[in-house]
Amino acid sequence: MSTGGQLRDALDTVDDLNRILALAREAGMLITLDGQIGREKYQSVAGSLNAFRRFAQALSNASAQPPRH
């Protein structure tokens, strides 16, 4: 794989993680940054079971939609 392809894949992964975290926040879950070493972030996600259910439903709905570009 070319360096450009690896960079695109890394950016896609970061964008995917940001979208997943946004869904969790919108569902009412708390996202905390526990630490960061270099570029690697360590985060915790916490919330009620109802918030987790809303998150799971939102994630399921988002995965059923075509990717945004």
DAFENPE-V613391 format. One record per residue. RES is the residue in one small letter. OMEGA is omega in radians with two decimals (999 if undefined). Layout:
res = <RES;RES>
omega = <OMEGA;OMEGA>
//
This chain:
res = <m;s;t;g;g;q;l;r;d;a;l;d;t;v;d;d;l;n;r;i;l;a;l;a;r;e;a;g;m;l;i;t;l;d;g;q;i;g;r;e;k;y;q;s;v;a;g;s;l;n;a;f;r;r;f;a;q;a;l;s;n;a;s;a;q;p;p;r;h>
omega = <-3.13;3.11;3.10;3.11;3.11;3.13;3.10;3.13;3.12;3.12;3.09;-3.14;3.11;3.12;3.11;3.13;3.11;3.10;3.12;3.11;3.09;3.09;3.13;3.11;-3.13;3.13;3.11;3.13;3.14;3.11;3.12;3.07;-3.12;3.14;3.11;3.06;-3.06;3.13;-3.08;3.11;3.07;-3.06;3.05;3.10;-3.11;3.09;3.14;3.08;3.09;3.08;3.11;3.10;3.11;3.11;-3.14;3.12;3.12;3.13;3.10;3.12;-3.12;-3.10;3.12;-3.13;3.08;-3.14;3.08;3.08;999>
//
